[in-house]
Amino acid sequence: MKVPFVGPWAAGTGITRNGAADNYVFRVSAVDALVDEALVAYAVKTYGAKKPGAILVNNAWGESNQQGIVAALKAAGLPSAGIEKYEANDIDMVPQLSRLREAGADALFLVGNVGPSAQVVKSLDRMGWTVPVISHWGPAGGRFDELAGPGAARVHFVQTFTFAGNDSPKAKAVLDALKAKYPAIKSMADVTPAVGIANAYDATHLIALAIQAAGATEGPKLRDGFYKIPAYAGLIKTYEAPFAPDRHDALKPDDYIFASFRNGEIVAVSK
């Protein structure tokens, strides 16, 4: 159809790295392959992990991250304690987690949305296993801390943005605008997830700049307009030439931060 598509949420590696000779898919979001590299690096740096395991949702997102985790562990020269899968509606992951514990996992990589991620934490609590959990950004999507209970705080997960502790003028202006437009938002704890808002906010402005650079909205011209975007001081970062013909992802590995839930808010714990 030759219509540019800009993704502000889905992280599947193949969405932008799709092998198309004429690629119209762009993204302002996390990328599984890069997230998995960050998960491995964080596990080693923060917890001294030597044999991590993984528990992943049994769908295309889990498969994308399985490929990424295997590659990242290989690049880091680390053995794996194994990769376990669960169904999105499972409420007991003790069997899978028990196999990982028996295999000697000293850290766990978690990929899943809010509900099943909370069930993983509850299963760990029932087992009395206090293994570190390093997660993709799924827990940020809703009431994870409420659903998972006290164990939620020990899950560290990837984000591209957080309002908490962010004193940039643009972050304050956007949060004030959100409160004005949506009265239900009283504090940062009511913004779930902030990362989705930030990705969409910057993506919308980058689309406008691409249209301006192209001088048209016709598909092929607009696609090429994305390659001509000048610097843009966004909510997440200042973008310098965010896209190129061989690079359709605006965010890079050093744009990721790790965060956890603290008193209902998503708070950064490490860059």
ABEGO torsion letter per residue (X at the ends): XGBBBBBAABABAAAABAGBABBABBBBBBBAAAAAAAAAAAAAAAAGBABBBBBBBBBAAAAAAAAAAAAAAAAAGBBBAEBBBBBAABABAAAAAAAAAAAGBABBBBBEBAAAAAAAAAAAAAAGBABBBBBBAAAAAEAAAAAAEAAAAABBBBBABBABGBABAAAAAAAAAAAAABAABABAAABOBAAAAAAAAAAAAAAAAAAAAAGBABAAAAAAAAAABBBBBBAABBBBGABBAABABABBAAABBBBBBBGGBBBBABX
